[in-house]
């Protein structure tokens, strides 16, 4: 066995489910650097300014590790039994039946989108617990920590097999100035779909990505469209999906036209140029997005995305997007869950993951609303949820309570209307008014309203 073959075998033995190699030519840019630049220029990254600050490094790996010759792309499967694993997309609900969504300060969802289909993760008992839906990765310990241990061990393997020093490689788990999906697509680990996710023919949409940049020159793997077995698999997939494609075809043209009108022309043109050869005519992810955040094939506007709003956004969730949040208290898996490629997905081995059955999924919505700083640290301190901090999670829980009509939580929502954080207060007021209605809400909020001085909170009383 060659040293590259032995390296692949050893890395899989450490718990990495997918191991692929890509070559970095001298001065070579990231495969999608121009498209990424246009995406930034259109403002689709919202206020995630670190993406701008590290843009040059993200485009040129040699600026991250001088002399880098290869990139090792690693995937860790986090698929769990339930919706979106080895199944079709599951039940759908016409968005006309659930009401439209519009973004604050922008136009509402197009008529073509409203006539499409939308997935309801709230109907999935595997991830909807206590009236709230958590992104499935939130039910594990923080993957940054657990996968990092595997990367440390992978570095030792590189040193043992190739005699390199620690300075000859650098690794990241979703945190460094490397845009992994483009390189993963080049290396054949998967393909970037119309949902802007990396989709694996073996693991569906459920891969955590990690990378190792190295000065070693490793034999590169071919992308999927050059690999015969996956060209065949794609053909079989398209044949199996013919009925679904026919169902979507009627709305695809209208959805594309609406996206072109919404997206910056340069971004939309770059998206079309990608081809999405493994998605075919399917646009189920675009139709299912509850806030119409996929504004063109493969183009995500983070400002509309539920994951951005419930995780990265530290301030107010725009009123026009709150209904689209639905019962999703942390993150959103909708565009991933509806993807037909998930029928080939597998349940995670869990070697580099640590399931937390007593964590987020064990709390009811009321228990989340009643969290104290100490209890938050106890439950979420070692999970990715800690990123949003207690105030962010309380904000999200208020939105969920408002959307799900949680009348049993009105007393705690009224108390949160006097919370120290104005962001929490504002969303609590919105939830009380939505759940209690115009007759009961004023009485529940009377004391908090009398003491309120913050403009953003007062706007929720008046809106």
C-alpha positions in Angstrom: 0.0 0.0 0.0 1.3 3.5 -0.9 1.9 6.0 1.9 -1.1 8.0 0.7 -3.2 4.9 0.9 -1.9 4.1 4.4 -2.6 7.7 5.4 -6.1 7.4 4.2 -6.6 4.2 6.1 -5.1 5.6 9.3 -7.2 8.7 9.2 -10.4 6.7 8.7 -9.3 4.6 11.7 -9.2 7.8 13.8 -12.9 8.3 13.1 -12.9 10.4 10.0 -15.6 9.0 7.7 -14.4 10.7 4.5 -10.8 11.3 3.6 -9.8 13.0 0.3 -6.8 14.9 -1.0 -6.6 18.0 -3.1 -3.5 19.6 -4.7 -2.7 23.3 -4.2 -0.7 24.7 -7.1 1.8 27.5 -6.5 -0.2 30.7 -5.8 -3.4 28.9 -6.7 -6.7 30.4 -5.5 -9.6 28.6 -3.9 -11.8 27.0 -6.6 -14.7 29.3 -5.9 -12.8 32.5 -4.8 -14.4 34.8 -7.5 -17.9 33.6 -6.6 -17.1 34.1 -2.9 -15.9 37.6 -3.6 -19.1 38.5 -5.4 -21.2 37.0 -2.6 -19.4 39.2 -0.1 -19.8 42.2 -2.4 -23.5 41.7 -2.5 -23.7 41.8 1.3 -25.1 38.3 1.6 -22.8 37.6 4.6 -24.8 40.0 6.8 -22.7 41.3 9.6 -20.2 38.4 9.7 -17.3 40.8 9.1 -14.6 38.2 9.8 -15.4 36.7 6.4 -14.4 40.0 4.8 -11.2 40.4 7.0 -10.0 36.9 6.1 -11.1 37.0 2.4 -7.6 37.1 0.9 -6.4 34.2 3.0 -9.6 32.2 2.3 -8.9 32.7 -1.4 -5.2 31.8 -1.2 -4.2 28.9 1.0 -0.5 29.8 0.6 -1.2 32.8 2.8 -2.5 30.5 5.6 0.5 28.1 5.4 3.4 29.3 3.3 4.5 26.6 0.8 1.2 24.6 1.2 1.1 22.0 -1.6 -1.9 19.8 -0.5 -5.1 19.9 1.4 -6.5 17.0 3.2 -10.3 17.2 3.3 -11.9 15.3 6.2 -15.6 14.6 6.8 -17.3 13.4 10.0 -20.7 12.0 9.6 -23.3 13.3 12.1 -26.4 11.7 10.7 -28.9 10.5 13.3 -31.9 8.2 12.9 -34.9 10.1 12.0 -36.0 12.5 9.2 -33.4 13.1 6.4 -31.5 9.9 7.0 -31.9 7.0 4.5 -35.4 8.3 3.7 -37.2 10.5 1.2 -37.8 14.1 2.2 -40.9 13.2 4.2 -44.2 15.1 4.6 -44.6 18.5 3.1 -47.0 21.3 3.7 -48.0 23.9 1.1 -46.7 27.2 2.2 -50.0 28.8 1.3 -51.4 26.8 4.2 -48.8 28.0 6.7 -48.8 31.7 5.7 -46.3 33.7 3.8 -43.1 35.3 5.2 -41.6 38.7 4.4 -38.3 40.2 5.4 -38.3 43.5 7.2 -37.7 46.3 4.8 -38.0 44.0 1.8 -40.6 42.4 -0.5 -42.5 39.4 0.6 -41.9 35.9 -0.6 -42.8 35.6 -4.2 -46.0 34.0 -5.3 -44.1 31.2 -7.0 -42.4 30.4 -3.7 -45.7 30.6 -1.8 -47.1 28.1 -4.2 -44.2 25.7 -3.7 -43.7 23.1 -1.0 -42.1 23.5 2.4 -40.8 20.9 4.8 -42.0 21.0 8.4 -39.2 19.8 10.8 -41.6 20.5 13.6 -43.3 17.3 12.7 -40.2 15.3 13.3 -40.2 13.9 16.9 -36.5 13.0 16.7 -35.4 16.7 16.8 -38.6 18.5 18.0 -38.5 18.2 21.8 -40.7 20.1 24.2 -42.2 22.3 21.5 -38.8 23.4 20.1 -36.7 22.2 17.2 -32.9 22.1 17.5 -30.5 21.8 14.7 -29.3 18.2 14.9 -25.7 19.0 15.5 -26.8 20.9 18.7 -27.6 17.5 20.3 -23.8 16.6 20.3 -21.0 18.0 22.4 -19.3 20.9 20.6 -17.8 19.2 17.4 -15.0 21.8 17.3 -13.7 20.2 20.5 -14.2 16.5 19.8 -13.0 16.7 16.2 -10.0 18.7 17.2 -8.8 15.7 19.2 -8.9 13.6 15.9 -6.9 16.3 14.1 -4.2 16.3 16.7 -3.9 12.5 16.3 -3.9 13.0 12.5 -1.0 15.3 12.8 1.0 12.6 14.6 0.2 10.2 11.8 1.6 12.7 9.2 4.7 13.1 11.3 5.1 9.3 11.6 4.4 8.4 7.9 6.2 11.3 6.2 8.7 12.6 8.8 7.3 16.1 8.7 7.4 18.6 11.6 4.5 20.3 13.2 5.3 23.5 11.3 4.7 21.6 8.0 0.9 21.3 8.5 -2.0 23.3 9.9 -5.5 22.1 10.7 -8.9 23.6 11.2 -12.4 22.6 12.2 -14.7 25.1 10.7 -12.9 28.0 12.3 -9.9 28.9 10.1 -9.6 31.1 7.0 -10.3 28.2 4.6 -13.5 27.8 2.6 -13.7 24.1 2.8 -16.6 23.3 0.5 -14.9 24.4 -2.7 -11.8 22.3 -1.9 -13.9 19.4 -0.7 -15.8 19.5 -4.0 -12.5 19.5 -6.0 -11.3 16.5 -4.0 -14.5 14.5 -4.7 -15.6 14.5 -1.1 -19.0 15.7 -2.3 -20.5 18.5 -4.4 -22.0 21.9 -3.6 -25.7 21.7 -4.1 -28.4 24.3 -4.7 -28.8 24.6 -0.9 -25.1 25.8 -0.8 -24.2 22.8 1.3 -21.7 20.2 0.6 -23.6 17.0 -0.3 -22.0 13.6 -0.1 -23.3 10.7 -2.2 -22.4 8.5 0.8 -23.5 10.7 3.8 -26.0 13.1 2.3 -26.0 16.5 3.9 -24.6 15.4 7.2 -20.9 16.0 7.3 -18.8 18.2 9.5 -15.8 19.3 7.5 -12.2 19.7 8.7 -9.1 20.4 6.8 -5.3 19.9 7.1 -3.1 22.1 5.0 0.3 20.6 4.4 3.6 21.2 2.6 3.5 17.5 1.5 2.6 16.8 -2.1 -0.1 14.1 -2.0 -1.7 12.4 -4.9 -5.0 14.3 -5.5 -8.4 12.7 -5.7 -10.7 13.4 -8.7 -13.9 15.4 -8.3 -17.1 13.4 -8.5 -17.9 14.4 -12.1 -14.7 12.8 -13.2 -15.2 9.6 -11.2 -17.1 7.0 -13.2 -18.8 5.3 -10.2 -20.4 8.6 -9.1 -21.4 9.5 -12.6 -23.3 6.2 -12.7 -24.7 6.9 -9.2 -25.9 10.3 -10.3 -27.7 8.8 -13.3 -29.4 6.3 -11.0 -30.4 9.1 -8.7 -31.8 11.2 -11.5 -33.9 8.2 -12.7 -35.2 7.5 -9.2 -36.1 11.2 -8.8 -37.9 11.6 -12.0 -41.3 11.8 -10.4 -40.1 14.4 -7.9 -38.4 16.4 -10.7 -41.7 16.5 -12.6 -43.4 17.8 -9.6 -40.9 20.6 -9.1 -40.4 21.5 -12.8 -43.6 23.5 -12.9 -42.4 25.9 -10.2 -38.6 25.8 -11.0 -38.7 28.4 -13.8 -40.8 30.9 -11.7 -38.6 30.4 -8.7 -35.5 31.0 -10.7 -36.9 34.2 -12.2 -37.8 35.4 -8.7 -34.4 34.6 -7.5 -32.8 36.5 -10.4 -34.8 39.5 -9.5 -33.8 39.3 -5.9 -30.1 38.4 -6.1 -27.4 40.7 -7.3 -27.0 39.9 -11.0 -23.3 39.0 -10.7 -24.0 36.6 -7.9 -26.9 34.9 -9.7 -24.8 34.6 -12.9 -22.0 33.0 -10.9 -24.4 30.6 -9.4 -25.8 29.6 -12.8 -22.3 29.0 -14.1 -21.7 26.3 -11.4 -24.1 24.0 -13.1 -25.2 21.9 -10.1 -24.9 18.9 -12.3 -25.8 16.5 -9.4 -29.0 18.4 -8.4 -30.6 18.1 -11.8 -33.9 19.9 -11.9 -34.6 19.5 -8.2 -35.1 22.7 -6.3 -36.8 21.3 -3.2 -34.4 23.0 -0.9 -35.2 26.4 -2.3 -38.9 25.8 -2.2 -38.7 24.5 1.4 -36.7 27.4 3.0 -39.1 29.0 5.5 -37.7 32.5 4.9 -36.7 32.3 1.2 -33.0 32.6 2.1 -31.9 30.7 -0.9 -32.3 33.5 -3.4 -30.7 31.7 -6.3 -29.4 28.1 -6.8 -26.4 27.8 -4.4 -26.7 31.4 -3.2 -27.6 31.9 0.5 -28.5 35.3 1.8 -27.6 35.0 5.4 -29.7 38.0 6.3 -32.8 35.9 5.7 -31.5 32.6 7.0 -32.9 31.1 10.2 -29.5 29.7 11.2 -27.9 33.1 10.9 -30.8 34.8 12.8 -30.9 32.3 15.6 -27.1 31.9 16.0 -24.9 34.6 14.5 -27.2 37.5 14.9 -26.7 39.1 18.4 -29.5 41.6 18.0 -33.2 41.7 17.0 -34.6 39.1 14.7 -36.5 41.2 12.1 -40.3 41.0 12.6 -40.9 39.9 9.0 -38.7 36.8 9.6 -39.9 35.7 13.0 -42.9 33.7 11.7 -40.5 31.8 9.4 -38.4 30.8 12.4 -41.3 28.6 13.4 -40.4 26.3 16.3 -36.6 26.4 15.4 -34.9 27.5 18.6 -31.3 27.0 17.4 -30.3 26.7 13.8 -32.2 25.2 10.9 -31.8 22.0 8.9 -34.7 22.4 6.5 -32.7 22.8 3.3 -30.5 19.9 4.2 -33.4 17.6 5.4 -35.4 17.8 2.2 -32.5 16.8 -0.1 -33.2 13.5 -1.9 -29.5 12.6 -1.6 -30.1 11.8 2.1 -31.7 8.6 1.1 -28.2 7.3 0.8 -27.0 8.7 4.1 -25.8 6.5 7.0 -26.1 6.8 10.7 -23.0 8.3 12.4 -20.3 6.0 13.9 -19.8 8.6 16.5 -16.0 8.0 17.0 -15.3 11.7 17.0 -18.7 12.8 18.3 -20.3 12.7 21.7 -24.1 12.5 21.8 -25.7 14.4 24.7 -29.0 12.8 25.3 -29.5 14.8 28.5 -28.7 18.2 26.9 -30.8 20.4 24.7 -33.3 17.7 23.8 -34.2 17.1 27.4 -35.5 20.6 28.0 -39.1 21.7 27.4 -39.7 25.2 26.0 -40.7 26.4 29.4 -37.5 25.1 30.9 -35.5 27.0 28.3 -37.4 30.2 29.0 -36.7 29.7 32.8 -32.9 29.2 32.3 -30.6 30.9 34.7 -26.9 31.7 33.9 -25.8 28.8 36.0 -28.2 26.3 34.5 -27.4 27.5 31.0 -23.7 26.9 31.6 -24.5 23.4 33.1 -26.6 22.3 30.2 -24.9 24.0 27.2 -21.3 24.8 28.4 -19.8 22.0 26.3 -22.1 22.2 23.3 -22.2 24.5 20.3 -25.3 26.3 21.8 -23.0 28.2 24.1 -22.2 30.4 21.1 -25.5 32.2 21.3 -25.1 32.9 25.1 -28.1 32.8 27.4 -29.7 36.1 26.1 -29.6 34.8 22.5 -31.3 31.5 23.5 -33.9 33.3 25.5 -34.6 35.6 22.5 -35.0 32.5 20.3 -37.2 30.8 22.8 -39.5 33.8 22.9 -39.9 33.7 19.2 -40.7 30.0 19.3 -43.2 30.5 22.1 -44.9 33.2 20.0 -45.0 31.0 16.9 -46.3 27.9 18.7 -49.0 29.6 20.8 -47.4 28.6 24.0 -50.1 29.8 26.3 -48.7 27.7 29.2 -45.6 29.9 29.1 -47.3 33.3 29.3 -46.4 33.9 32.9 -42.6 33.4 32.3 -42.8 35.4 29.1 -44.3 38.3 31.0 -41.4 38.0 33.5 -39.0 38.1 30.6 -40.5 41.4 29.5 -38.6 42.9 32.4 -35.3 41.0 31.7 -32.0 42.9 31.9 -31.4 42.5 28.1 -33.5 44.8 25.9 -33.3 42.2 23.1 -34.9 39.6 25.3 -37.5 42.0 26.6 -38.4 43.0 23.1 -39.0 39.5 21.9 -40.8 38.6 25.1 -43.2 41.4 24.5 -43.8 40.3 20.9 -44.5 36.8 22.1 -46.9 37.8 24.8 -48.9 40.0 22.4 -49.0 37.2 19.8 -50.1 34.5 22.2 -52.3 36.4 24.6 -53.9 38.6 22.0 -55.1 42.3 22.3 -57.5 41.6 25.1 -55.1 39.9 27.6 -51.7 41.1 26.6 -51.9 44.7 28.1 -52.8 43.4 31.5 -49.9 40.9 31.5 -47.4 43.5 30.3 -48.7 46.5 32.3 -45.9 46.7 34.9 -43.1 46.0 32.3 -44.6 48.6 30.0 -44.7 51.3 32.7 -41.0 50.8 33.5 -39.8 50.5 29.9 -37.5 53.2 28.4 -35.7 51.5 25.6 -36.7 52.4 22.1 -36.4 49.0 20.5 -38.6 47.5 23.2 -41.2 50.2 23.1 -41.5 49.6 19.4 -42.7 46.1 20.1 -45.5 47.4 22.3 -46.6 49.7 19.5 -46.0 47.5 16.5 
